């Protein structure tokens, strides 16, 4: 993903993500969502986020909070911020908007219901790898998959896909096992 270096683009990007999430988030979560794909550098984020708060586009949920932002402090986009996001989001490259929003919503849906993705890759002596993948909720595993990849390149492709689309991988495997493979073609 291309880096966002222009402060206005970074601000629009932050507002775009918050606008589509639609509810208050911890500061640490916002950092994860904005920095997750590497489009924005941390110090640029901190500066732009502060300016958005000062301008009234984002507000603290605790009216009494002052000073530096705490990682567990909640923030929400304001009506003004939502309007700015709606008006200016088209200034961002479509692939940046779409990829980041998809990642953000995926991250939040897993986080909201407490689902954790478990991924463990162990290289084998002959260039293959054992890949263990699963989902866990409330400390209970509800899906486990163990497979052997043929080579390092395949292992890396599998790792990338599981990092980016664990929910789609899960749905695809279930659809094949249940005989409902039409899901894959929709």
URSUL-V842612 format. One record per pair of residues at least 12 apart in sequence whose ideal C-beta (glycine too) atoms are under 10 Angstrom apart, sorted by the first residue. I is the first residue (numbers start at 0). J is the second residue. D is the distance in whole Angstrom. If there is no record, write none. Layout:
[[I	J	D] [I	J	D]]
This chain:
[[0	35	10] [0	36	5] [0	37	6] [0	38	5] [0	39	10] [0	92	9] [0	94	8] [0	95	6] [0	98	7] [0	99	8] [1	37	9] [1	38	7] [1	92	7] [1	94	9] [1	95	7] [2	37	7] [2	38	6] [2	39	8] [2	40	7] [2	43	9] [2	95	10] [3	33	9] [3	37	10] [3	38	5] [3	39	5] [3	40	9] [3	43	8] [3	44	10] [3	47	9] [3	91	8] [3	92	9] [3	95	7] [3	99	10] [4	38	10] [4	39	9] [4	40	8] [4	43	7] [5	43	9] [5	47	10] [5	90	9] [6	43	7] [6	46	7] [6	47	6] [6	50	8] [7	47	9] [7	87	8] [7	90	8] [8	38	9] [8	39	9] [8	43	10] [8	47	9] [8	87	9] [8	90	7] [8	91	6] [8	92	9] [8	95	9] [9	33	8] [9	38	9] [9	39	5] [9	40	9] [9	43	6] [9	44	7] [9	46	8] [9	47	4] [9	48	9] [9	50	10] [9	51	9] [9	91	10] [10	43	10] [10	44	10] [10	46	10] [10	47	5] [10	48	8] [10	50	7] [10	51	6] [10	54	9] [10	56	8] [10	57	10] [10	80	9] [10	83	8] [10	84	9] [10	87	9] [11	47	10] [11	51	10] [11	83	7] [11	84	7] [11	86	9] [11	87	5] [11	88	6] [11	89	9] [11	90	6] [11	91	6] [11	96	9] [12	33	7] [12	38	7] [12	39	7] [12	44	9] [12	47	9] [12	84	9] [12	87	10] [12	88	9] [12	90	10] [12	91	6] [12	95	7] [12	96	8] [12	99	7] [13	29	7] [13	32	9] [13	33	6] [13	39	8] [13	44	7] [13	47	6] [13	48	6] [13	50	10] [13	51	6] [13	56	9] [13	57	8] [13	76	9] [13	80	9] [13	84	9] [14	47	10] [14	51	7] [14	56	6] [14	57	8] [14	76	6] [14	77	10] [14	79	10] [14	80	5] [14	81	8] [14	82	9] [14	83	6] [14	84	4] [14	85	9] [14	86	10] [14	87	8] [14	88	8] [15	33	10] [15	76	10] [15	83	9] [15	84	5] [15	85	9] [15	87	8] [15	88	5] [15	89	10] [15	90	10] [15	91	7] [15	95	9] [15	96	6] [15	99	8] [15	100	7] [15	103	9] [16	29	8] [16	32	5] [16	33	6] [16	35	10] [16	76	9] [16	84	9] [16	96	9] [16	99	6] [16	100	7] [16	102	9] [16	103	5] [16	104	9] [16	107	10] [17	29	7] [17	32	9] [17	33	9] [17	51	9] [17	56	9] [17	57	7] [17	74	8] [17	75	8] [17	76	4] [17	77	10] [17	80	7] [17	81	8] [17	84	7] [17	103	9] [18	76	6] [18	80	7] [18	81	5] [18	82	9] [18	83	9] [18	84	4] [18	85	7] [18	88	8] [18	100	10] [19	76	10] [19	81	10] [19	84	8] [19	88	9] [19	96	9] [19	99	10] [19	100	5] [19	103	7] [19	104	7] [19	107	10] [20	32	8] [20	75	9] [20	76	8] [20	100	9] [20	103	6] [20	104	7] [20	106	10] [20	107	6] [21	75	9] [21	76	8] [21	81	9] [21	107	10] [22	73	9] [22	75	7] [22	76	9] [22	107	9] [22	111	9] [23	58	9] [23	59	10] [23	60	5] [23	72	10] [23	73	4] [23	74	6] [23	75	4] [23	76	9] [24	60	9] [24	72	10] [24	73	7] [24	74	6] [24	75	8] [24	76	9] [24	103	10] [24	107	8] [24	110	10] [25	60	10] [25	68	10] [25	69	9] [25	70	7] [25	71	5] [25	72	7] [25	73	6] [25	74	8] [25	110	10] [26	48	8] [26	59	9] [26	67	10] [26	68	5] [26	69	7] [26	70	6] [26	71	7] [26	72	5] [26	73	8] [26	74	6] [27	68	9] [27	69	9] [27	70	4] [27	71	7] [27	72	9] [28	70	9] [28	71	9] [28	73	9] [28	74	9] [28	103	9] [28	106	8] [28	107	8] [28	110	7] [29	44	9] [29	48	7] [29	57	9] [29	68	9] [29	70	10] [29	72	10] [29	73	10] [29	74	6] [29	103	10] [30	44	7] [30	45	9] [30	48	8] [30	68	10] [30	70	8] [31	102	10] [31	103	9] [31	106	7] [31	107	10] [31	110	9] [32	99	8] [32	100	9] [32	102	8] [32	103	5] [32	104	9] [32	106	6] [32	107	8] [33	47	9] [33	48	8] [33	99	8] [33	103	9] [35	98	10] [35	99	7] [35	102	6] [35	103	7] [35	106	7] [36	95	8] [36	98	6] [36	99	6] [36	101	10] [36	102	6] [36	103	9] [36	163	10] [38	91	10] [38	92	10] [38	95	6] [38	98	9] [38	99	7] [39	95	10] [39	99	9] [45	67	10] [45	68	9] [48	68	8] [48	74	8] [49	67	10] [49	68	8] [51	74	9] [51	76	9] [51	77	9] [51	80	7] [51	83	9] [52	68	8] [52	74	7] [52	77	10] [52	80	10] [54	77	9] [54	79	8] [54	80	8] [54	83	9] [55	77	6] [55	78	10] [55	79	6] [55	80	8] [56	76	7] [56	77	6] [56	78	10] [56	79	6] [56	80	3] [56	81	9] [56	82	9] [56	83	6] [56	84	8] [57	74	5] [57	75	7] [57	76	6] [57	77	7] [57	79	9] [57	80	6] [58	73	10] [58	74	7] [58	75	6] [58	76	8] [58	77	5] [58	79	10] [58	80	8] [59	72	7] [59	73	7] [59	74	6] [59	75	8] [60	72	8] [60	73	4] [60	74	7] [60	75	6] [61	73	7] [61	74	10] [88	100	10] [98	163	9] [101	163	9] [101	164	9] [102	162	10] [102	163	7] [102	164	10] [105	163	8] [105	164	8] [105	165	8] [105	166	6] [105	167	9] [108	166	7] [109	134	9] [109	136	9] [109	165	8] [109	166	7] [112	136	7] [112	137	9] [113	135	9] [113	136	5] [113	137	6] [113	138	9] [114	134	6] [114	135	7] [114	136	5] [114	137	9] [114	141	9] [114	142	10] [114	165	9] [114	166	9] [114	169	10] [115	133	9] [115	134	7] [115	135	5] [115	136	7] [115	137	10] [115	138	9] [115	140	10] [115	165	10] [116	132	8] [116	133	8] [116	134	6] [116	135	8] [116	142	10] [116	161	7] [116	162	8] [116	165	5] [116	166	9] [116	168	10] [116	169	9] [117	131	7] [117	132	7] [117	133	5] [117	134	7] [117	135	6] [117	140	8] [117	142	9] [117	143	8] [117	161	10] [117	165	10] [118	130	8] [118	131	7] [118	132	5] [118	133	8] [118	157	9] [118	158	7] [118	161	6] [118	162	7] [118	165	8] [119	131	4] [119	132	8] [119	133	9] [119	145	9] [120	132	9] [120	148	8] [120	154	6] [120	155	9] [120	157	8] [120	158	6] [120	161	9] [122	148	10] [122	151	8] [122	154	8] [123	147	7] [123	148	9] [123	154	10] [125	149	10] [125	150	9] [126	148	9] [126	149	8] [126	150	6] [126	151	6] [126	152	10] [126	154	9] [127	147	6] [127	148	6] [127	149	6] [127	150	7] [127	151	9] [127	153	9] [127	154	8] [128	146	9] [128	147	7] [128	148	5] [128	149	9] [128	150	8] [128	151	7] [128	153	8] [128	154	4] [128	155	9] [128	157	9] [128	158	9] [129	145	7] [129	146	8] [129	147	6] [129	148	8] [129	154	9] [130	144	8] [130	145	7] [130	146	5] [130	147	7] [130	148	6] [130	153	10] [130	154	7] [130	157	6] [130	158	8] [130	161	8] [131	143	7] [131	144	7] [131	145	5] [131	146	8] [132	144	5] [132	145	8] [132	146	8] [132	157	8] [132	158	9] [132	161	6] [132	165	8] [132	168	8] [132	169	9] [132	172	10] [133	145	9] [133	165	10] [133	169	9] [134	165	7] [134	166	9] [134	168	10] [134	169	6] [141	169	10] [142	165	10] [142	168	10] [142	169	6] [142	172	8] [142	173	8] [144	161	10] [144	168	9] [144	169	9] [144	172	7] [167	182	10] [167	183	10] [170	182	7] [170	183	9] [171	183	6]]
